[in-house]
Amino acid sequence: ASAERFVSHARSAIAANGRFTVALSGVSTPKAMLARLVDQPIEWARVHVFWGDERCVPPDHADSNYRLACDALLNHVPIPPANVHRLLGEIDPALAARQYEVDLRAVFGSVDWPRFDLIWLGLGTDAHTASLFPGTGAIHEQQRWVIGHFVEKLQAYRLTLTPPVINHAEHVIFLVAGADKAAALQSVLSRAPIDPAQFPAQLVHPVAGSLTWLIDQAAAARLV
């Protein structure tokens, strides 16, 4: 289903605007989707690939979101190298964040906020999404497009798109799988009033776009 959504949104955006801008999520959940896209009839020359977040590691590191996407998809399709916009996890996080905003502005132009055609998001067991973690200042950012910040619970730096960038996308899709996500998913979708400081995924409310949740049965086990 996620691969079908990817193809559908890509075709619609290319037909309407001549290009498709997409931000990928990391870790293992989207890997199967990416692999399914290899044989799909997508005009890769018109696709611009970004990432919603990245670990501060070199691009060939096993934990790199960029490497995951390359191994599963990008190394197997005819996408121009200039259309692949990776977060530079191997340099100073603050510098990498500034450089990524420069890259984004080169594609999206002089706008208040970029408008991605599609942003993919995952959900952590602590209800984080992208690299917006509970109790971090990143979840309150309202000025910058990209930030590099230290996540205390991980004892590591992360790079991430900020909440306003996510919420200005045309389409946002959460892809959530596994029984270990059931409690977090229940909290994010059911808890009221919302508490983004504790459940950052509750920050995601597109201002003029669609929000879709693609959830497997195991992750949905606690939903009524």
BAMAR-370909 format. One record per residue: x, y negated, z negated of N, C-alpha, C, O in turn; residue in one letter. Coordinates in pm, whole numbers, plus 50000, padded with zeros to 5 digits. Layout:
XYZXYZXYZXYZa/...
//
This chain:
500835012150000500005000050000500864987450000500544977750068a/501954987649924502814975749919503484973350054503594961950098s/503924983950120504534982350252503524976850352503864968550436a/502294981550344501244976450433501004961650410500814954050506e/501014957250284500824943050254501994934950310501794924150367r/503194940150295504374933150345504244930750496504424919650544f/503914941350568503794940350714502684930750754502854922550844v/501544931750686500414923150718500744908450697500444900150783s/501354905250583501694891250556502784886350650502764874750691h/503724894950686504764891050780504164887550916504494877250973a/503304896050966502684893551097501844880851096501894873051191r/501094878850990500234866950983501064854150978500754844451047s/502124854250896502954842250884503684839251014503774827651054a/504204849451079504924847351206503974842251313504324833451392i/502764847751317501774843051415501394828551390501184820951485a/501294824651264500844811151230501964800851235501754789551279a/503164804751187504234794951168505544798251237506494790351234n/505614809951300506824813551371507894819651285508984822751333g/507614821451156508584827651066507864833050943506694829950918r/508574841350868508054847250746509104845850638510224850850652f/508754838950529509674836950417509204845450301508064844250255t/510094854150252509724863550147510814863950042512004863750074v/510404864649916511334866549805511104880449748509984883849709a/512164888349743512074901949694512304902549543512954893749486l/511764912849481512044915349340513154925749329513614931149430s/513574928449207514704937449189514334950649126513184954949132g/515294956849066515234970049002514634980649094514574978649215v/514184991649038513895003449120512485004049179512285010749280s/511524997249119510134998849163509924995949311509215003649377t/510494985049369510224982249510511054990449608510894988949729p/511934999049559512855006149647512125014549751512485014449869k/511095021749709510345030149802509645021749907509575025550024a/509105010149866508465001249962509454996550067509174996950186m/510634992150023511644987050115512044997850216512204994950335l/512195010050169512585020850259511515023350365511845026750479a/510265021750329509175023950425509125013150533508545015350640r/509745001750507509694990750603510684992450717510584985550819l/511635001550702512695003050802512125005850941512625000451040v/511105013850950510555017851080509325009851121508655013351219d/509014999351048507824991351081508124981151190509244976151199q/507124978051275507324968551385507274954051337506304946851362p/508324949851268508424936251216509444928651300510494933951334i/509134916151334510084907651408511124902251310511004891151260e/512134910351286513104906951182513874894051212514354887551120w/513984890451337514674877951371513934865751318514504854951308a/512654867551285511834856451234511594857351083510814849751027r/512274866651017512104868750874513274862650797514434864650832v/512954855050692513954849650600513754856250465512684855050404h/514784863350418514704870850294515444863550182516614859850197v/514754861550072515324855749950515104865749836514554876549856f/515534861749717515304869949597514704861349488515044849649473w/513804867449410513204860349298514144858749181514034849249104g/515074868249167516054867349060517224876349091517174884549184d/518274874949014519464883149034520244884348905520254875148822e/520894895648889521834897448780523154890548818523474889548936r/523894886048720525154879148748526274889348762527124891048674c/526234896148876527214906448911527574904649058526834898149131v/528694910149103529064909349244528034916349333527294924949285p/527984912849461526954918549550527084933449575526134939849619p/528264939149548528414953449568528254961449439528464973549437d/527864954649331527674961149201526404969549202525424966149268h/526434980449128525274989449124524024982749069522914987049101a/524164972148988523014965348929522514953749013521554947048975d/523124951149126522754939749209521424941949281521244952149348s/520504932649267519244933349341519494932149491518804938549571n/520474924049528520844922649669521304936049725520874940149833y/522164942949651522664955849700521524965849716521484973249815r/520594966049621519474975249632518704973049761518374982549832l/518424960349793517674957249914518464960550040517904965050139a/519764958350035520604961750150520624976750173520464981450286c/520814984350066520894998850080519575004850129519575014050210d/518464999450080517165005150114516615000050247515895007250316a/516944987450283516284981250398517204973050488517314975950607l/517854963050434518464952850518519604958150605519844952950714l/520294968250558521364974150640520834982650755521604987450838n/519524984450760518934993650857517994986750955517364993551036h/517894973550949517014966151040517794954751104518794950351048v/517344949951221518084939551294517774925351246517364916951325p/517974922751117517764909351066519064901451079520114906551042i/519024889151131520244881151144520854878451006520124875250913p/522164879750993522794877050863522444863350807522334861750686p/522274853450893521944839850847520564839150785520244829450716a/519734849250807518374849350752518294856450617517214857550559n/519424861250568519474867950438520124858550338521314855550348v/519344853850243519764843250151519904849250011518934849849936h/521104853449977521284859949848521694849949740522324839749768r/521334853049618521814845849501523244850349472523524862349471l/524134840749447525544843849429525824847649285526264839449205l/525564860149252525704864849115527114865649065527344867248945g/528084864449154529484866049115530164852949075531314853049032e/529444841449088530054828649051529374822948927528444828948874i/529844811348882529254804948765527734803648782527294798748886d/526934807848684525484807948700524884794148732523984793148816p/525374783648667524834770348694525124766148838524264760448905a/526324769048885526694765849022525884774249121525444769149224l/525704786949089524924795749177523484790849190522904791349298a/522914786149080521534780949083521444768549171520524767249251a/522404759449157522404747349238522574750749386521924744849472r/523464760149414523694763949552522454770349614522164768449732q/521724778049534520534784449589519444774249618518684775749714y/519364763949537518394753349568518764746349697517894742749776e/520074744249720520514738649847520094747549963519604742650065v/520284760549948519884770050051518374769650076517914769750190d/517624769049968516164768349981515734755750054514864756250140l/516344744550019515974731850083516344731750231515684725250312r/517404738950267517774739750408516714746950490516534744050609a/516004756150428514944763550496513594756650485512854755850583v/513264751650365511924746250340511824731150358510724725750366f/512964724350364512944710050388512754701750262512844706850151g/512494688950283512344679450172510924679750120510084671650159s/510664689050032509344690849972509494690949821510594692949769v/508394688749752508454689449606508764703649560509574705849470d/508114713349623508314727349591508274735649718507464732849806w/509134745649730509064754349849507764762349846507204765149740p/507294765749965506084774049974506424787050047506354787850169r/506784796949970507044810050027505764816050083504674813850031f/505914823550191504764831050241504394842250144503224845450126d/505414848250083505154859449992506284860549890507454860049925l/505904861949764506864864749657506444877749589505314879249544i/507384887149584507174899749512507674898349369508734892549345w/506924903649275507314903449135507154917249074506314925249115l/507994919948975507844931948894507424928048753507244916248723g/507284937848669506904935448530507764944048440507854956248457l/508424937548343509244945048248508414950448133507274946248114g/508984959448058508274965047943508034954647835507204956647747t/508754943447842508534932347749507694921247811507614910247757d/507064924247925506194915047997506944903748066506344893648103a/508264905248086508964895148165508704897748313508344908848353h/508904887348393508854888748537509924879948597510314869948536t/510404883448717511634877448769512674878448657512824889148598a/513394867548627514234867648506513744857148409514524849448353s/512424857148390511754848448293511394857148173510394864448176l/512224856348069512094865347954511414858447836511484846247822f/510744866247751510084860547633511064852347549512204856347525p/510574840847505511344832547414512484824647475513244818347401g/512634824847607513714817447671513214804047726512024802447756t/514124794647737513754781547789513334781747934512644772747980g/513744792048006513434792948149511934792648177511504787548280a/511154798048086509714798748111509044785148105507894783648147i/509754775148052509194761648041509724752148148509344740448151h/510604756948236511224748348336510194743048436509434750648495e/510184729848454509224723548545509864714148645509164707348720q/511204713648650511884704448740512714711548846512614708648965q/513524720948801514434727648895513744739148968512764744748919r/514274742449084513754753549162514364766849118513704777249122w/515614766349076516374778349039517194775148916517734764148904v/517304784548825518164782248708519004794748681518624805948713i/520164792248621520984802848567520954801448416521244790648364g/520624811948345520494810648200520944823348130520924834248188h/521334821748003521794832947922520594839147851519844832247783f/520424852147868519324859347804519894866647683520644876347697v/519524861947565520114866847441519914881847424520844888947387e/518704886647450518424900847427519234910047517519474921547483k/519664904747632520464912647725521954910047710522794917547761l/522264899147639523654894747629524274893347769525384897947796q/523494886847855523934885347994523274873248056522214868748012a/523894867948160523324856948237522444862448348522714873148404y/521404855048380520524858348491520254845748575520314834548525r/519974847948701519534837448793518084840148828517694851648848l/517274829648835515844831848862515184819848928515544808348901t/514204822549013513294812049055512474807748934512224815748844l/512074795248932511334789848818509834791448838509374793948950t/509054790148730507604792248743506924783648849506074788848921p/507244770548863506554762948967506834768149108505944767649193p/508024772949134508334778549266507464790749292506874792049399v/507374799549195506534811449210505074807449233504394813149319i/504614797849158503194794149164502814785849286501634783449309n/503784781449364503484774349488503544783249611503444778349724h/503714796349592503744805549705502354807449764501344805849697a/502344810949892501084814149961500474826949904499264827849883e/501314836849881500874849449824501904854249721503104853349744h/501414859249609502254865349507501704879349480500504881049458v/502594889249482502164902949456503034909049348504254909549360i/502384913649242503054921749139502994936349183501954941349226f/504114943149171504174957449197504614964149067505754962349022l/503704971849006503944977248872503684992248873502604996748913v/504684999948828504545014548829505175020448704506185015448654a/504565031048652505145038548542504435036648410503965025748379g/504355047348332503685046948203504345037548105503695032448013a/505645035048122506345026148030505925011648046506265003147963d/505185008548154504704994848175503264992848127502744981648133k/502625003448081501195002648050500884992647939499924984947951a/501654992647832501374983547721501584969047762500774960447729a/502654966347834502914952647879501834947947975501374936547967a/501434956648065500404952948162499084949748091498404940148126l/498734957947994497514955347918497574941647850496604934247852q/498714938447791498844925547723498744914047820498064904147792s/499414915147933499414904148030498024901648086497614890148100v/497294912348118496004910648184494844908848087493804903548126l/495004913047964493864913247872493954903247758492914899247705s/495144899247720495284890847601494794876647628495164870447728r/493964871547538493464857947547493354852247406492954859347314a/493714839447387494264830647491495644835547535496314843147465p/496054830947653497334835547704498474829947620498344819447558i/499574837147619500744833447541501994836147626502694845947604d/502274827247724503404829647814504754830347742505674836747793p/504894823947627506154824747555506454839047514507614842947506a/505404846847487505574860947451505394870147570506034880747578q/504544866247664504244874447781504424865847907503444861047963f/505674863947951505954854448060505204857048189504974847648265p/504834869348218504104872148342502764864748346502194862848454a/502254860548230501014852748228501194838748285500214831648307q/502434834748310502694821748372502254821448518502034810648575l/502124832948579501904833548723500444831148757499574839748735v/500194819248810498864815248856499054806348978499184794148963h/499084811849099499314803749218498354791949227497144793449210p/498904780049253498074767949254497214767049379496134761049376v/497644772949490496854772849613497184785249695497414784449816a/497194796449629497534808949696496864820649627496064818849535g/497194832649672496564844649618497504851949524498724851249539s/496924858949427497664867349334497084881349340495884883249322l/497944891149366497514904949379498354913749287499564911949275t/497684923249222498384933149140498254946749207497134951549228w/499364952949241499384966649291499944975349178501104973949140l/499104984249125499404991349001499155006249022498135010049078i/500075014748978499815029048987499005033748867498825026248771d/498525046048871497645051048766498325051248630497685048448529q/499585054648627500295055448498500365041648432500135040448312a/500675031448509500775018048452499415012748411499315004548320a/498355017448478497005012648450496315020348338495125018048314a/496995029248270496355038348176495635031348061494645036648009a/496105019448022495485012547909494475001947950493914995147864r/494235000548077493264990548123491854996448114491635008148143l/490924988248075489524992648062488784989448191487594992348203v/
//
